[in-house]
Amino acid sequence: RGYDPATGYGGGESFLFPALSDEETRAALAGTYSANAPDPDEPNPLRAEATEVTWLLGLPFFVQVIEGPGDTVAEVVAGLPGSAAEGVRRLDARWRGTVPRKADTVIATVSGNPRRPSFLALAKAAACAARVVKKGGRIALLAEAAPVLGETADRLRGADDPGDAAREIVKAKPADGAAALLWTAAARRASLFVASGYPDDFAEELFATPVRKASEVQRLIDAGGDVIVIPDADKSVVTVERGAE
């Protein structure tokens, strides 16, 4: 179980549909992503369709892994389709949180084996931070990974700014467009500072300022204003409390 920009809550259902559907269906659904936090009380149309598909295929048995910090496993929930709701509940209990107000600086980390994360994981961490940072604030994404960008690499690196990149991706609808759209949304909201395995010039082409030393992160913190730290931000959903600014 994890958070997914297309279905809200990813899991066995989305691995069946649309992942295993025909090319025409996948192409039609490409681009149906959202950077918003999923609402457990608001049905996601794509996830509802995926759930229906699982019923049509038979009576599947789900084994849902709820991740812990780094590369650990917090718990496993298994059972027939009715267990999916419990998996979602436990995912939210482990990885969903709120803050009283938006911050000037958000520090988001991606931990674990640096060879494991995809660019989507980095983008989800940036998107998580973007939900709780003030417009024009600062996001520091701290990771060791340098995953391959895939089809969207040239579109991101060839664009003049995040807005141009987002428009190109929406138009082209690449298969891996979710990561790029989450990344550009974060870059449009705040200044991105990234510690990663990417070369400095590569990070700059991703609309980010490279970070190489802990002292550079400390300077961001010392710049003033509220600071929020989100460990394992790629697995998390953090939002501002209702009624807060």
Secondary structure, 3 states (H helix, E strand, C coil): CEEECCCEEECHHHHHCCCCCCHHHHHHHCCCCCCCCCCCCCCCHHHHHHHHHHHHCCCCCEEEEEECCCCCEEEEEEECHHHHHHHHHHHHHHHEEEECCCEEEEEEECCCCCCCCCHHHHHHHHHHHHCCEEEEEEEEEECCCCCCCHHHHHHHHCCCCHHHHHHHHHHHCCCCHHHHHHHHHHHHHCEEEEECCCCHHHHHHCCEEECCCHHHHHHHHHCCCCEEEECCHHHCEEEECCCCC
